[in-house]
Amino acid sequence: MSLLESGEMYLETILVLSQKKNHVRSIDVAEEMSFSKPSVSRAMGILKKGGYIEIDSLGHITLTDSGRKAAERIYERHRILSEILIRLGVDEKTATEDACKMEHYISDMSFAAIKEHLRTHPKGTM
């Protein structure tokens, strides 16, 4: 199953929440994303069917290996794109919002070039 932008957003949110909390539930995802409980429930069913998450009998959501890999990939893009935009002078709020949009569409080649640029140009230089 190929992930759409919305699926990537859900996985990224689960990853971020799991770094803050011992257990992530659908209600946590709904609150974090400001989505309705039924929408999140439907999405969790799709992600579970796709093998990206597991949900235990208490409703705790865990990323599978493939879910974690996808979530970490998209979250890395989010962090790095935010950083580059901030370095370019964009305010943090706007940079974060724009990175959230860009992270789903940037090619692997362009993203690799951005990562390499950041690696070879320390903070403060562009």
C-alpha positions in Angstrom: 0.0 0.0 0.0 1.4 3.3 -1.0 1.0 6.2 1.5 -0.9 9.3 0.6 0.0 12.7 2.2 -2.7 12.2 4.9 -1.3 8.8 5.8 2.2 10.3 6.2 0.8 13.0 8.4 -0.9 10.5 10.7 2.3 8.4 10.9 4.4 11.5 11.6 1.9 12.6 14.3 2.0 9.1 16.0 5.8 9.2 15.9 6.0 12.6 17.5 3.3 11.7 20.1 5.1 8.5 21.0 8.2 10.5 21.8 6.2 12.5 24.3 3.9 9.9 25.8 4.1 6.3 26.9 1.0 5.3 25.0 -0.6 6.9 21.9 -4.4 6.5 21.3 -6.6 7.6 18.5 -8.0 10.4 20.8 -4.5 11.7 21.2 -4.0 11.8 17.4 -7.4 13.5 16.9 -6.6 16.2 19.5 -3.1 16.8 18.1 -4.3 17.1 14.5 -7.6 18.8 15.3 -9.5 16.1 13.4 -12.7 14.4 14.4 -12.6 11.1 16.2 -14.4 9.3 13.4 -11.9 10.6 10.8 -9.0 9.4 12.9 -10.6 6.1 13.6 -11.1 5.5 9.9 -7.5 6.5 9.1 -6.2 4.2 11.9 -8.1 1.3 10.3 -6.6 2.0 6.9 -3.0 2.3 8.4 -3.6 -0.9 10.4 -4.8 -2.8 7.3 -1.7 -1.4 5.4 0.6 -2.8 8.0 1.8 0.6 9.3 0.5 0.4 12.8 -0.8 -2.1 15.4 -3.5 -1.3 17.9 -3.7 -3.4 21.1 -6.8 -4.3 23.1 -6.4 -1.1 25.1 -6.4 1.1 22.0 -2.7 1.9 22.2 -1.2 2.5 18.8 2.3 1.3 17.9 4.2 1.9 14.7 5.3 -1.3 12.8 8.8 -1.3 11.3 7.4 -0.1 8.0 5.3 2.5 9.8 8.2 3.8 11.8 10.4 3.9 8.7 7.8 6.0 6.8 7.2 8.3 9.9 10.9 8.9 10.5 11.4 9.6 6.8 8.7 12.3 6.7 9.7 13.7 10.1 13.3 14.1 9.0 12.1 16.0 6.0 9.9 18.2 8.2 12.8 19.0 10.5 15.4 19.7 7.8 13.1 21.7 5.6 12.0 23.8 8.6 15.6 24.4 9.4 16.6 25.5 6.0 13.7 27.9 5.7 14.5 29.4 9.1 18.1 29.9 8.0 16.8 31.7 5.0 15.1 34.2 7.2 11.5 32.8 7.3 9.9 33.1 10.7 9.6 29.8 12.6 5.8 29.5 12.4 5.7 30.0 8.7 8.8 27.8 8.1 7.1 25.0 10.0 3.8 25.3 8.2 5.6 25.5 4.8 7.8 22.5 5.6 4.7 20.5 6.5 3.4 21.1 2.9 6.8 20.6 1.2 7.8 17.4 3.0 5.3 15.3 1.1 6.2 16.4 -2.4 9.9 17.1 -2.6 11.9 14.6 -4.6 14.4 12.3 -2.9 17.1 13.9 -5.1 16.3 17.5 -4.1 16.0 16.5 -0.4 19.4 14.7 -0.5 20.9 17.9 -2.0 19.4 20.0 0.8 20.7 17.6 3.4 24.2 17.7 1.8 24.1 21.5 1.7 23.3 21.7 5.4 26.0 19.1 6.2 28.7 21.1 4.3 27.5 24.6 5.4 27.5 25.0 9.1 24.8 27.1 10.8 25.1 30.8 9.9 26.4 30.2 6.3 24.4 29.5 3.2 
